[in-house]
Amino acid sequence: MIEDMPIELPIDGTLDLHTFRPGEVKELVPDYLAECRKRGIYSVRIIHGKGTGSLRRTVHAMLERLEVVASFRLAGEDAGGWGATLVELRREGG
């Protein structure tokens, strides 16, 4: 089925979750962050949208548990406000 085909994502430090189903997020976010680290991208913006805040809470709960995450915070108004989260990743080997 076409819907089961893998989606090729650009690894550029910005992950927009609007195009994914909620069930895909728990696997997608850690995989995307790992790929960013492999490519030397340590500052990542995750766009989860404002909505009810459910997806934001899910993303934040995941980020709290991931060892590769040094810190995260809601974006400023210039980067999506509370509809996006800025993530700082730990450096490789650090």
PDB file of N, CA, C and O in Angstrom:
ATOM      1  N   MET A   1       0.827  -1.188   0.000  1.00  0.00           N
ATOM      2  CA  MET A   1       0.000   0.000   0.000  1.00  0.00           C
ATOM      3  C   MET A   1       0.866   1.245   0.000  1.00  0.00           C
ATOM      4  O   MET A   1       1.909   1.280   0.654  1.00  0.00           O
ATOM      5  N   ILE A   2       0.454   2.234  -0.708  1.00  0.00           N
ATOM      6  CA  ILE A   2       1.227   3.462  -0.813  1.00  0.00           C
ATOM      7  C   ILE A   2       1.376   4.141   0.537  1.00  0.00           C
ATOM      8  O   ILE A   2       2.436   4.694   0.830  1.00  0.00           O
ATOM      9  N   GLU A   3       0.343   4.115   1.364  1.00  0.00           N
ATOM     10  CA  GLU A   3       0.414   4.800   2.649  1.00  0.00           C
ATOM     11  C   GLU A   3       1.437   4.172   3.591  1.00  0.00           C
ATOM     12  O   GLU A   3       1.851   4.820   4.553  1.00  0.00           O
ATOM     13  N   ASP A   4       1.860   2.923   3.344  1.00  0.00           N
ATOM     14  CA  ASP A   4       2.860   2.272   4.174  1.00  0.00           C
ATOM     15  C   ASP A   4       4.286   2.499   3.677  1.00  0.00           C
ATOM     16  O   ASP A   4       5.244   2.041   4.301  1.00  0.00           O
ATOM     17  N   MET A   5       4.426   3.202   2.560  1.00  0.00           N
ATOM     18  CA  MET A   5       5.752   3.483   2.008  1.00  0.00           C
ATOM     19  C   MET A   5       6.477   4.468   2.919  1.00  0.00           C
ATOM     20  O   MET A   5       5.859   5.400   3.434  1.00  0.00           O
ATOM     21  N   PRO A   6       7.782   4.275   3.125  1.00  0.00           N
ATOM     22  CA  PRO A   6       8.527   5.230   3.947  1.00  0.00           C
ATOM     23  C   PRO A   6       8.533   6.611   3.297  1.00  0.00           C
ATOM     24  O   PRO A   6       8.578   6.749   2.075  1.00  0.00           O
ATOM     25  N   ILE A   7       8.485   7.611   4.145  1.00  0.00           N
ATOM     26  CA  ILE A   7       8.532   8.997   3.660  1.00  0.00           C
ATOM     27  C   ILE A   7       9.960   9.488   3.813  1.00  0.00           C
ATOM     28  O   ILE A   7      10.543   9.386   4.892  1.00  0.00           O
ATOM     29  N   GLU A   8      10.518  10.013   2.751  1.00  0.00           N
ATOM     30  CA  GLU A   8      11.872  10.559   2.785  1.00  0.00           C
ATOM     31  C   GLU A   8      11.802  11.969   3.359  1.00  0.00           C
ATOM     32  O   GLU A   8      11.196  12.861   2.764  1.00  0.00           O
ATOM     33  N   LEU A   9      12.426  12.163   4.518  1.00  0.00           N
ATOM     34  CA  LEU A   9      12.410  13.454   5.193  1.00  0.00           C
ATOM     35  C   LEU A   9      13.724  14.183   4.980  1.00  0.00           C
ATOM     36  O   LEU A   9      14.789  13.574   5.082  1.00  0.00           O
ATOM     37  N   PRO A  10      13.670  15.472   4.688  1.00  0.00           N
ATOM     38  CA  PRO A  10      14.927  16.219   4.682  1.00  0.00           C
ATOM     39  C   PRO A  10      15.418  16.367   6.123  1.00  0.00           C
ATOM     40  O   PRO A  10      14.642  16.713   7.014  1.00  0.00           O
ATOM     41  N   ILE A  11      16.681  16.108   6.345  1.00  0.00           N
ATOM     42  CA  ILE A  11      17.247  16.261   7.691  1.00  0.00           C
ATOM     43  C   ILE A  11      17.949  17.615   7.707  1.00  0.00           C
ATOM     44  O   ILE A  11      19.129  17.722   7.372  1.00  0.00           O
ATOM     45  N   ASP A  12      17.204  18.646   8.101  1.00  0.00           N
ATOM     46  CA  ASP A  12      17.723  20.008   8.040  1.00  0.00           C
ATOM     47  C   ASP A  12      17.579  20.758   9.365  1.00  0.00           C
ATOM     48  O   ASP A  12      17.830  21.960   9.438  1.00  0.00           O
ATOM     49  N   GLY A  13      17.169  20.030  10.417  1.00  0.00           N
ATOM     50  CA  GLY A  13      17.030  20.670  11.719  1.00  0.00           C
ATOM     51  C   GLY A  13      15.631  21.174  12.025  1.00  0.00           C
ATOM     52  O   GLY A  13      15.397  21.727  13.100  1.00  0.00           O
ATOM     53  N   THR A  14      14.696  20.993  11.098  1.00  0.00           N
ATOM     54  CA  THR A  14      13.305  21.372  11.347  1.00  0.00           C
ATOM     55  C   THR A  14      12.415  20.183  11.040  1.00  0.00           C
ATOM     56  O   THR A  14      12.418  19.661   9.925  1.00  0.00           O
ATOM     57  N   LEU A  15      11.658  19.762  12.034  1.00  0.00           N
ATOM     58  CA  LEU A  15      10.735  18.641  11.870  1.00  0.00           C
ATOM     59  C   LEU A  15       9.319  19.151  12.073  1.00  0.00           C
ATOM     60  O   LEU A  15       8.956  19.571  13.172  1.00  0.00           O
ATOM     61  N   ASP A  16       8.516  19.115  11.009  1.00  0.00           N
ATOM     62  CA  ASP A  16       7.121  19.556  11.072  1.00  0.00           C
ATOM     63  C   ASP A  16       6.235  18.322  11.229  1.00  0.00           C
ATOM     64  O   ASP A  16       6.131  17.506  10.313  1.00  0.00           O
ATOM     65  N   LEU A  17       5.605  18.191  12.378  1.00  0.00           N
ATOM     66  CA  LEU A  17       4.807  17.012  12.675  1.00  0.00           C
ATOM     67  C   LEU A  17       3.403  17.055  12.084  1.00  0.00           C
ATOM     68  O   LEU A  17       2.658  16.084  12.215  1.00  0.00           O
ATOM     69  N   HIS A  18       3.021  18.154  11.436  1.00  0.00           N
ATOM     70  CA  HIS A  18       1.673  18.281  10.890  1.00  0.00           C
ATOM     71  C   HIS A  18       1.337  17.205   9.863  1.00  0.00           C
ATOM     72  O   HIS A  18       0.169  16.851   9.708  1.00  0.00           O
ATOM     73  N   THR A  19       2.326  16.686   9.169  1.00  0.00           N
ATOM     74  CA  THR A  19       2.061  15.732   8.097  1.00  0.00           C
ATOM     75  C   THR A  19       2.052  14.278   8.576  1.00  0.00           C
ATOM     76  O   THR A  19       1.902  13.364   7.764  1.00  0.00           O
ATOM     77  N   PHE A  20       2.210  14.054   9.879  1.00  0.00           N
ATOM     78  CA  PHE A  20       2.291  12.698  10.406  1.00  0.00           C
ATOM     79  C   PHE A  20       1.109  12.388  11.306  1.00  0.00           C
ATOM     80  O   PHE A  20       0.517  13.278  11.916  1.00  0.00           O
ATOM     81  N   ARG A  21       0.778  11.100  11.375  1.00  0.00           N
ATOM     82  CA  ARG A  21      -0.273  10.655  12.292  1.00  0.00           C
ATOM     83  C   ARG A  21       0.297  10.641  13.709  1.00  0.00           C
ATOM     84  O   ARG A  21       1.492  10.402  13.886  1.00  0.00           O
ATOM     85  N   PRO A  22      -0.537  10.895  14.721  1.00  0.00           N
ATOM     86  CA  PRO A  22      -0.051  10.908  16.104  1.00  0.00           C
ATOM     87  C   PRO A  22       0.687   9.628  16.503  1.00  0.00           C
ATOM     88  O   PRO A  22       1.645   9.686  17.274  1.00  0.00           O
ATOM     89  N   GLY A  23       0.262   8.493  15.998  1.00  0.00           N
ATOM     90  CA  GLY A  23       0.908   7.237  16.333  1.00  0.00           C
ATOM     91  C   GLY A  23       2.325   7.105  15.795  1.00  0.00           C
ATOM     92  O   GLY A  23       3.100   6.278  16.275  1.00  0.00           O
ATOM     93  N   GLU A  24       2.663   7.909  14.809  1.00  0.00           N
ATOM     94  CA  GLU A  24       4.002   7.853  14.208  1.00  0.00           C
ATOM     95  C   GLU A  24       5.022   8.691  14.975  1.00  0.00           C
ATOM     96  O   GLU A  24       6.228   8.490  14.827  1.00  0.00           O
ATOM     97  N   VAL A  25       4.555   9.607  15.774  1.00  0.00           N
ATOM     98  CA  VAL A  25       5.421  10.596  16.414  1.00  0.00           C
ATOM     99  C   VAL A  25       6.411   9.974  17.393  1.00  0.00           C
ATOM    100  O   VAL A  25       7.564  10.400  17.458  1.00  0.00           O
ATOM    101  N   LYS A  26       5.976   8.980  18.148  1.00  0.00           N
ATOM    102  CA  LYS A  26       6.842   8.402  19.182  1.00  0.00           C
ATOM    103  C   LYS A  26       8.070   7.707  18.606  1.00  0.00           C
ATOM    104  O   LYS A  26       9.093   7.607  19.283  1.00  0.00           O
ATOM    105  N   GLU A  27       7.989   7.237  17.393  1.00  0.00           N
ATOM    106  CA  GLU A  27       9.147   6.644  16.731  1.00  0.00           C
ATOM    107  C   GLU A  27       9.889   7.692  15.899  1.00  0.00           C
ATOM    108  O   GLU A  27      11.118   7.683  15.823  1.00  0.00           O
ATOM    109  N   LEU A  28       9.145   8.570  15.295  1.00  0.00           N
ATOM    110  CA  LEU A  28       9.715   9.571  14.393  1.00  0.00           C
ATOM    111  C   LEU A  28      10.659  10.544  15.098  1.00  0.00           C
ATOM    112  O   LEU A  28      11.767  10.780  14.617  1.00  0.00           O
ATOM    113  N   VAL A  29      10.244  11.104  16.214  1.00  0.00           N
ATOM    114  CA  VAL A  29      11.037  12.138  16.882  1.00  0.00           C
ATOM    115  C   VAL A  29      12.415  11.621  17.297  1.00  0.00           C
ATOM    116  O   VAL A  29      13.411  12.262  16.962  1.00  0.00           O
ATOM    117  N   PRO A  30      12.525  10.492  18.012  1.00  0.00           N
ATOM    118  CA  PRO A  30      13.862  10.007  18.378  1.00  0.00           C
ATOM    119  C   PRO A  30      14.728   9.677  17.162  1.00  0.00           C
ATOM    120  O   PRO A  30      15.928   9.952  17.157  1.00  0.00           O
ATOM    121  N   ASP A  31      14.112   9.081  16.124  1.00  0.00           N
ATOM    122  CA  ASP A  31      14.873   8.753  14.911  1.00  0.00           C
ATOM    123  C   ASP A  31      15.385  10.013  14.228  1.00  0.00           C
ATOM    124  O   ASP A  31      16.532  10.057  13.782  1.00  0.00           O
ATOM    125  N   TYR A  32      14.539  11.041  14.143  1.00  0.00           N
ATOM    126  CA  TYR A  32      14.936  12.298  13.502  1.00  0.00           C
ATOM    127  C   TYR A  32      16.076  12.964  14.277  1.00  0.00           C
ATOM    128  O   TYR A  32      17.037  13.447  13.678  1.00  0.00           O
ATOM    129  N   LEU A  33      15.968  12.988  15.604  1.00  0.00           N
ATOM    130  CA  LEU A  33      17.021  13.602  16.417  1.00  0.00           C
ATOM    131  C   LEU A  33      18.337  12.841  16.262  1.00  0.00           C
ATOM    132  O   LEU A  33      19.402  13.456  16.208  1.00  0.00           O
ATOM    133  N   ALA A  34      18.273  11.524  16.191  1.00  0.00           N
ATOM    134  CA  ALA A  34      19.481  10.721  16.003  1.00  0.00           C
ATOM    135  C   ALA A  34      20.134  11.045  14.658  1.00  0.00           C
ATOM    136  O   ALA A  34      21.357  11.160  14.570  1.00  0.00           O
ATOM    137  N   GLU A  35      19.323  11.189  13.621  1.00  0.00           N
ATOM    138  CA  GLU A  35      19.863  11.531  12.297  1.00  0.00           C
ATOM    139  C   GLU A  35      20.482  12.926  12.299  1.00  0.00           C
ATOM    140  O   GLU A  35      21.519  13.146  11.673  1.00  0.00           O
ATOM    141  N   CYS A  36      19.856  13.861  12.995  1.00  0.00           N
ATOM    142  CA  CYS A  36      20.422  15.211  13.094  1.00  0.00           C
ATOM    143  C   CYS A  36      21.809  15.147  13.728  1.00  0.00           C
ATOM    144  O   CYS A  36      22.752  15.758  13.225  1.00  0.00           O
ATOM    145  N   ARG A  37      21.932  14.415  14.821  1.00  0.00           N
ATOM    146  CA  ARG A  37      23.238  14.295  15.496  1.00  0.00           C
ATOM    147  C   ARG A  37      24.278  13.696  14.561  1.00  0.00           C
ATOM    148  O   ARG A  37      25.420  14.155  14.532  1.00  0.00           O
ATOM    149  N   LYS A  38      23.899  12.677  13.798  1.00  0.00           N
ATOM    150  CA  LYS A  38      24.836  12.048  12.859  1.00  0.00           C
ATOM    151  C   LYS A  38      25.351  13.057  11.841  1.00  0.00           C
ATOM    152  O   LYS A  38      26.477  12.944  11.356  1.00  0.00           O
ATOM    153  N   ARG A  39      24.522  14.038  11.523  1.00  0.00           N
ATOM    154  CA  ARG A  39      24.880  15.035  10.508  1.00  0.00           C
ATOM    155  C   ARG A  39      25.451  16.313  11.115  1.00  0.00           C
ATOM    156  O   ARG A  39      25.692  17.292  10.409  1.00  0.00           O
ATOM    157  N   GLY A  40      25.665  16.296  12.434  1.00  0.00           N
ATOM    158  CA  GLY A  40      26.250  17.463  13.081  1.00  0.00           C
ATOM    159  C   GLY A  40      25.273  18.599  13.320  1.00  0.00           C
ATOM    160  O   GLY A  40      25.688  19.742  13.508  1.00  0.00           O
ATOM    161  N   ILE A  41      23.989  18.302  13.314  1.00  0.00           N
ATOM    162  CA  ILE A  41      22.957  19.313  13.589  1.00  0.00           C
ATOM    163  C   ILE A  41      22.547  19.139  15.044  1.00  0.00           C
ATOM    164  O   ILE A  41      21.966  18.118  15.413  1.00  0.00           O
ATOM    165  N   TYR A  42      22.849  20.132  15.867  1.00  0.00           N
ATOM    166  CA  TYR A  42      22.593  20.014  17.305  1.00  0.00           C
ATOM    167  C   TYR A  42      21.485  20.940  17.806  1.00  0.00           C
ATOM    168  O   TYR A  42      21.079  20.850  18.965  1.00  0.00           O
ATOM    169  N   SER A  43      21.003  21.815  16.954  1.00  0.00           N
ATOM    170  CA  SER A  43      19.863  22.673  17.287  1.00  0.00           C
ATOM    171  C   SER A  43      18.722  22.311  16.356  1.00  0.00           C
ATOM    172  O   SER A  43      18.837  22.449  15.138  1.00  0.00           O
ATOM    173  N   VAL A  44      17.620  21.848  16.929  1.00  0.00           N
ATOM    174  CA  VAL A  44      16.504  21.330  16.140  1.00  0.00           C
ATOM    175  C   VAL A  44      15.227  22.048  16.559  1.00  0.00           C
ATOM    176  O   VAL A  44      15.019  22.347  17.735  1.00  0.00           O
ATOM    177  N   ARG A  45      14.376  22.317  15.572  1.00  0.00           N
ATOM    178  CA  ARG A  45      13.053  22.894  15.847  1.00  0.00           C
ATOM    179  C   ARG A  45      12.011  21.856  15.479  1.00  0.00           C
ATOM    180  O   ARG A  45      11.972  21.376  14.346  1.00  0.00           O
ATOM    181  N   ILE A  46      11.162  21.510  16.445  1.00  0.00           N
ATOM    182  CA  ILE A  46      10.069  20.572  16.215  1.00  0.00           C
ATOM    183  C   ILE A  46       8.772  21.370  16.214  1.00  0.00           C
ATOM    184  O   ILE A  46       8.414  22.000  17.209  1.00  0.00           O
ATOM    185  N   ILE A  47       8.075  21.335  15.085  1.00  0.00           N
ATOM    186  CA  ILE A  47       6.810  22.059  14.953  1.00  0.00           C
ATOM    187  C   ILE A  47       5.677  21.085  15.256  1.00  0.00           C
ATOM    188  O   ILE A  47       5.439  20.144  14.498  1.00  0.00           O
ATOM    189  N   HIS A  48       4.985  21.314  16.362  1.00  0.00           N
ATOM    190  CA  HIS A  48       3.901  20.431  16.771  1.00  0.00           C
ATOM    191  C   HIS A  48       2.551  21.118  16.679  1.00  0.00           C
ATOM    192  O   HIS A  48       1.517  20.468  16.837  1.00  0.00           O
ATOM    193  N   GLY A  49       2.542  22.403  16.432  1.00  0.00           N
ATOM    194  CA  GLY A  49       1.291  23.147  16.338  1.00  0.00           C
ATOM    195  C   GLY A  49       0.778  23.547  17.707  1.00  0.00           C
ATOM    196  O   GLY A  49       1.250  23.052  18.730  1.00  0.00           O
ATOM    197  N   LYS A  50      -0.174  24.429  17.714  1.00  0.00           N
ATOM    198  CA  LYS A  50      -0.720  24.938  18.973  1.00  0.00           C
ATOM    199  C   LYS A  50      -1.900  24.093  19.418  1.00  0.00           C
ATOM    200  O   LYS A  50      -1.858  23.537  20.515  1.00  0.00           O
ATOM    201  N   GLY A  51      -2.926  23.972  18.635  1.00  0.00           N
ATOM    202  CA  GLY A  51      -4.070  23.101  18.916  1.00  0.00           C
ATOM    203  C   GLY A  51      -4.443  23.017  20.383  1.00  0.00           C
ATOM    204  O   GLY A  51      -4.499  24.031  21.079  1.00  0.00           O
ATOM    205  N   THR A  52      -4.699  21.805  20.849  1.00  0.00           N
ATOM    206  CA  THR A  52      -5.099  21.584  22.237  1.00  0.00           C
ATOM    207  C   THR A  52      -3.896  21.437  23.157  1.00  0.00           C
ATOM    208  O   THR A  52      -4.046  21.467  24.379  1.00  0.00           O
ATOM    209  N   GLY A  53      -2.707  21.279  22.588  1.00  0.00           N
ATOM    210  CA  GLY A  53      -1.503  21.099  23.387  1.00  0.00           C
ATOM    211  C   GLY A  53      -1.155  19.643  23.639  1.00  0.00           C
ATOM    212  O   GLY A  53      -0.130  19.351  24.255  1.00  0.00           O
ATOM    213  N   SER A  54      -1.989  18.730  23.172  1.00  0.00           N
ATOM    214  CA  SER A  54      -1.757  17.297  23.398  1.00  0.00           C
ATOM    215  C   SER A  54      -0.468  16.819  22.737  1.00  0.00           C
ATOM    216  O   SER A  54       0.325  16.111  23.357  1.00  0.00           O
ATOM    217  N   LEU A  55      -0.259  17.205  21.483  1.00  0.00           N
ATOM    218  CA  LEU A  55       0.956  16.781  20.779  1.00  0.00           C
ATOM    219  C   LEU A  55       2.196  17.412  21.408  1.00  0.00           C
ATOM    220  O   LEU A  55       3.237  16.764  21.518  1.00  0.00           O
ATOM    221  N   ARG A  56       2.087  18.662  21.817  1.00  0.00           N
ATOM    222  CA  ARG A  56       3.206  19.323  22.494  1.00  0.00           C
ATOM    223  C   ARG A  56       3.580  18.562  23.769  1.00  0.00           C
ATOM    224  O   ARG A  56       4.759  18.327  24.034  1.00  0.00           O
ATOM    225  N   ARG A  57       2.588  18.186  24.542  1.00  0.00           N
ATOM    226  CA  ARG A  57       2.856  17.442  25.778  1.00  0.00           C
ATOM    227  C   ARG A  57       3.502  16.086  25.481  1.00  0.00           C
ATOM    228  O   ARG A  57       4.404  15.654  26.198  1.00  0.00           O
ATOM    229  N   THR A  58       3.042  15.424  24.434  1.00  0.00           N
ATOM    230  CA  THR A  58       3.635  14.143  24.038  1.00  0.00           C
ATOM    231  C   THR A  58       5.097  14.327  23.646  1.00  0.00           C
ATOM    232  O   THR A  58       5.964  13.565  24.076  1.00  0.00           O
ATOM    233  N   VAL A  59       5.363  15.338  22.834  1.00  0.00           N
ATOM    234  CA  VAL A  59       6.733  15.609  22.391  1.00  0.00           C
ATOM    235  C   VAL A  59       7.618  15.946  23.592  1.00  0.00           C
ATOM    236  O   VAL A  59       8.728  15.424  23.700  1.00  0.00           O
ATOM    237  N   HIS A  60       7.154  16.794  24.481  1.00  0.00           N
ATOM    238  CA  HIS A  60       7.955  17.181  25.642  1.00  0.00           C
ATOM    239  C   HIS A  60       8.235  15.989  26.555  1.00  0.00           C
ATOM    240  O   HIS A  60       9.337  15.855  27.087  1.00  0.00           O
ATOM    241  N   ALA A  61       7.241  15.128  26.734  1.00  0.00           N
ATOM    242  CA  ALA A  61       7.440  13.938  27.567  1.00  0.00           C
ATOM    243  C   ALA A  61       8.525  13.045  26.958  1.00  0.00           C
ATOM    244  O   ALA A  61       9.346  12.482  27.682  1.00  0.00           O
ATOM    245  N   MET A  62       8.529  12.917  25.644  1.00  0.00           N
ATOM    246  CA  MET A  62       9.567  12.129  24.971  1.00  0.00           C
ATOM    247  C   MET A  62      10.935  12.769  25.136  1.00  0.00           C
ATOM    248  O   MET A  62      11.912  12.091  25.455  1.00  0.00           O
ATOM    249  N   LEU A  63      11.001  14.069  24.919  1.00  0.00           N
ATOM    250  CA  LEU A  63      12.278  14.775  25.000  1.00  0.00           C
ATOM    251  C   LEU A  63      12.891  14.654  26.394  1.00  0.00           C
ATOM    252  O   LEU A  63      14.110  14.551  26.535  1.00  0.00           O
ATOM    253  N   GLU A  64      12.045  14.667  27.420  1.00  0.00           N
ATOM    254  CA  GLU A  64      12.539  14.535  28.799  1.00  0.00           C
ATOM    255  C   GLU A  64      13.242  13.206  29.037  1.00  0.00           C
ATOM    256  O   GLU A  64      14.127  13.117  29.887  1.00  0.00           O
ATOM    257  N   ARG A  65      12.855  12.172  28.292  1.00  0.00           N
ATOM    258  CA  ARG A  65      13.415  10.830  28.490  1.00  0.00           C
ATOM    259  C   ARG A  65      14.594  10.506  27.582  1.00  0.00           C
ATOM    260  O   ARG A  65      15.288   9.516  27.812  1.00  0.00           O
ATOM    261  N   LEU A  66      14.835  11.306  26.569  1.00  0.00           N
ATOM    262  CA  LEU A  66      15.890  10.997  25.607  1.00  0.00           C
ATOM    263  C   LEU A  66      17.248  11.517  26.088  1.00  0.00           C
ATOM    264  O   LEU A  66      17.407  12.711  26.343  1.00  0.00           O
ATOM    265  N   GLU A  67      18.214  10.622  26.209  1.00  0.00           N
ATOM    266  CA  GLU A  67      19.547  11.004  26.681  1.00  0.00           C
ATOM    267  C   GLU A  67      20.267  11.948  25.727  1.00  0.00           C
ATOM    268  O   GLU A  67      21.136  12.708  26.156  1.00  0.00           O
ATOM    269  N   VAL A  68      19.921  11.916  24.444  1.00  0.00           N
ATOM    270  CA  VAL A  68      20.595  12.779  23.466  1.00  0.00           C
ATOM    271  C   VAL A  68      20.169  14.237  23.586  1.00  0.00           C
ATOM    272  O   VAL A  68      20.802  15.117  23.002  1.00  0.00           O
ATOM    273  N   VAL A  69      19.102  14.502  24.337  1.00  0.00           N
ATOM    274  CA  VAL A  69      18.581  15.865  24.486  1.00  0.00           C
ATOM    275  C   VAL A  69      19.262  16.556  25.659  1.00  0.00           C
ATOM    276  O   VAL A  69      19.158  16.109  26.802  1.00  0.00           O
ATOM    277  N   ALA A  70      19.961  17.652  25.367  1.00  0.00           N
ATOM    278  CA  ALA A  70      20.600  18.445  26.423  1.00  0.00           C
ATOM    279  C   ALA A  70      19.572  19.362  27.073  1.00  0.00           C
ATOM    280  O   ALA A  70      19.548  19.506  28.295  1.00  0.00           O
ATOM    281  N   SER A  71      18.715  19.989  26.247  1.00  0.00           N
ATOM    282  CA  SER A  71      17.676  20.885  26.760  1.00  0.00           C
ATOM    283  C   SER A  71      16.634  21.126  25.679  1.00  0.00           C
ATOM    284  O   SER A  71      16.863  20.851  24.501  1.00  0.00           O
ATOM    285  N   PHE A  72      15.478  21.647  26.104  1.00  0.00           N
ATOM    286  CA  PHE A  72      14.445  22.053  25.151  1.00  0.00           C
ATOM    287  C   PHE A  72      13.590  23.127  25.790  1.00  0.00           C
ATOM    288  O   PHE A  72      13.494  23.237  27.012  1.00  0.00           O
ATOM    289  N   ARG A  73      12.968  23.922  24.918  1.00  0.00           N
ATOM    290  CA  ARG A  73      12.098  25.007  25.380  1.00  0.00           C
ATOM    291  C   ARG A  73      11.144  25.378  24.262  1.00  0.00           C
ATOM    292  O   ARG A  73      11.389  25.075  23.095  1.00  0.00           O
ATOM    293  N   LEU A  74      10.060  26.033  24.627  1.00  0.00           N
ATOM    294  CA  LEU A  74       9.152  26.533  23.603  1.00  0.00           C
ATOM    295  C   LEU A  74       9.863  27.602  22.795  1.00  0.00           C
ATOM    296  O   LEU A  74      10.683  28.357  23.319  1.00  0.00           O
ATOM    297  N   ALA A  75       9.542  27.654  21.529  1.00  0.00           N
ATOM    298  CA  ALA A  75      10.163  28.628  20.641  1.00  0.00           C
ATOM    299  C   ALA A  75       9.659  30.035  20.952  1.00  0.00           C
ATOM    300  O   ALA A  75       8.578  30.210  21.514  1.00  0.00           O
ATOM    301  N   GLY A  76      10.451  31.023  20.580  1.00  0.00           N
ATOM    302  CA  GLY A  76      10.018  32.411  20.665  1.00  0.00           C
ATOM    303  C   GLY A  76       9.004  32.688  19.566  1.00  0.00           C
ATOM    304  O   GLY A  76       8.824  31.869  18.665  1.00  0.00           O
ATOM    305  N   GLU A  77       8.355  33.812  19.632  1.00  0.00           N
ATOM    306  CA  GLU A  77       7.334  34.157  18.636  1.00  0.00           C
ATOM    307  C   GLU A  77       7.884  34.145  17.212  1.00  0.00           C
ATOM    308  O   GLU A  77       7.144  33.854  16.273  1.00  0.00           O
ATOM    309  N   ASP A  78       9.158  34.451  17.037  1.00  0.00           N
ATOM    310  CA  ASP A  78       9.766  34.471  15.706  1.00  0.00           C
ATOM    311  C   ASP A  78       9.984  33.076  15.128  1.00  0.00           C
ATOM    312  O   ASP A  78      10.256  32.937  13.936  1.00  0.00           O
ATOM    313  N   ALA A  79       9.866  32.032  15.969  1.00  0.00           N
ATOM    314  CA  ALA A  79      10.121  30.663  15.513  1.00  0.00           C
ATOM    315  C   ALA A  79       8.928  29.743  15.734  1.00  0.00           C
ATOM    316  O   ALA A  79       9.079  28.521  15.717  1.00  0.00           O
ATOM    317  N   GLY A  80       7.748  30.313  15.942  1.00  0.00           N
ATOM    318  CA  GLY A  80       6.547  29.490  16.079  1.00  0.00           C
ATOM    319  C   GLY A  80       5.866  29.569  17.430  1.00  0.00           C
ATOM    320  O   GLY A  80       4.808  28.969  17.625  1.00  0.00           O
ATOM    321  N   GLY A  81       6.456  30.302  18.371  1.00  0.00           N
ATOM    322  CA  GLY A  81       5.826  30.445  19.689  1.00  0.00           C
ATOM    323  C   GLY A  81       5.562  29.096  20.332  1.00  0.00           C
ATOM    324  O   GLY A  81       6.370  28.176  20.207  1.00  0.00           O
ATOM    325  N   TRP A  82       4.444  28.974  21.014  1.00  0.00           N
ATOM    326  CA  TRP A  82       4.167  27.714  21.696  1.00  0.00           C
ATOM    327  C   TRP A  82       3.692  26.625  20.753  1.00  0.00           C
ATOM    328  O   TRP A  82       3.255  25.568  21.208  1.00  0.00           O
ATOM    329  N   GLY A  83       3.768  26.857  19.454  1.00  0.00           N
ATOM    330  CA  GLY A  83       3.470  25.830  18.448  1.00  0.00           C
ATOM    331  C   GLY A  83       4.711  25.076  18.008  1.00  0.00           C
ATOM    332  O   GLY A  83       4.636  24.184  17.162  1.00  0.00           O
ATOM    333  N   ALA A  84       5.858  25.434  18.585  1.00  0.00           N
ATOM    334  CA  ALA A  84       7.118  24.767  18.226  1.00  0.00           C
ATOM    335  C   ALA A  84       8.010  24.666  19.455  1.00  0.00           C
ATOM    336  O   ALA A  84       7.914  25.468  20.384  1.00  0.00           O
ATOM    337  N   THR A  85       8.873  23.671  19.438  1.00  0.00           N
ATOM    338  CA  THR A  85       9.818  23.455  20.525  1.00  0.00           C
ATOM    339  C   THR A  85      11.228  23.457  19.952  1.00  0.00           C
ATOM    340  O   THR A  85      11.502  22.811  18.941  1.00  0.00           O
ATOM    341  N   LEU A  86      12.120  24.195  20.614  1.00  0.00           N
ATOM    342  CA  LEU A  86      13.528  24.220  20.226  1.00  0.00           C
ATOM    343  C   LEU A  86      14.284  23.230  21.093  1.00  0.00           C
ATOM    344  O   LEU A  86      14.163  23.239  22.318  1.00  0.00           O
ATOM    345  N   VAL A  87      15.057  22.381  20.450  1.00  0.00           N
ATOM    346  CA  VAL A  87      15.770  21.306  21.136  1.00  0.00           C
ATOM    347  C   VAL A  87      17.269  21.477  20.911  1.00  0.00           C
ATOM    348  O   VAL A  87      17.716  21.705  19.788  1.00  0.00           O
ATOM    349  N   GLU A  88      18.033  21.365  21.987  1.00  0.00           N
ATOM    350  CA  GLU A  88      19.487  21.341  21.889  1.00  0.00           C
ATOM    351  C   GLU A  88      19.933  19.912  22.184  1.00  0.00           C
ATOM    352  O   GLU A  88      19.598  19.343  23.222  1.00  0.00           O
ATOM    353  N   LEU A  89      20.685  19.352  21.262  1.00  0.00           N
ATOM    354  CA  LEU A  89      21.158  17.972  21.411  1.00  0.00           C
ATOM    355  C   LEU A  89      22.558  17.936  21.989  1.00  0.00           C
ATOM    356  O   LEU A  89      23.349  18.859  21.796  1.00  0.00           O
ATOM    357  N   ARG A  90      22.852  16.860  22.700  1.00  0.00           N
ATOM    358  CA  ARG A  90      24.213  16.665  23.221  1.00  0.00           C
ATOM    359  C   ARG A  90      25.135  16.372  22.044  1.00  0.00           C
ATOM    360  O   ARG A  90      24.758  15.697  21.087  1.00  0.00           O
ATOM    361  N   ARG A  91      26.329  16.888  22.140  1.00  0.00           N
ATOM    362  CA  ARG A  91      27.332  16.631  21.087  1.00  0.00           C
ATOM    363  C   ARG A  91      27.761  15.178  21.131  1.00  0.00           C
ATOM    364  O   ARG A  91      27.752  14.554  22.192  1.00  0.00           O
ATOM    365  N   GLU A  92      28.136  14.640  19.982  1.00  0.00           N
ATOM    366  CA  GLU A  92      28.644  13.276  19.896  1.00  0.00           C
ATOM    367  C   GLU A  92      29.867  13.176  20.805  1.00  0.00           C
ATOM    368  O   GLU A  92      30.753  14.030  20.763  1.00  0.00           O
ATOM    369  N   GLY A  93      29.909  12.141  21.617  1.00  0.00           N
ATOM    370  CA  GLY A  93      31.051  11.919  22.479  1.00  0.00           C
ATOM    371  C   GLY A  93      31.132  12.862  23.664  1.00  0.00           C
ATOM    372  O   GLY A  93      32.097  12.815  24.427  1.00  0.00           O
ATOM    373  N   GLY A  94      30.118  13.729  23.831  1.00  0.00           N
ATOM    374  CA  GLY A  94      30.190  14.709  24.898  1.00  0.00           C
ATOM    375  C   GLY A  94      29.126  14.594  25.917  1.00  0.00           C
ATOM    376  O   GLY A  94      29.094  15.377  26.866  1.00  0.00           O
TER     377      GLY A  94
END
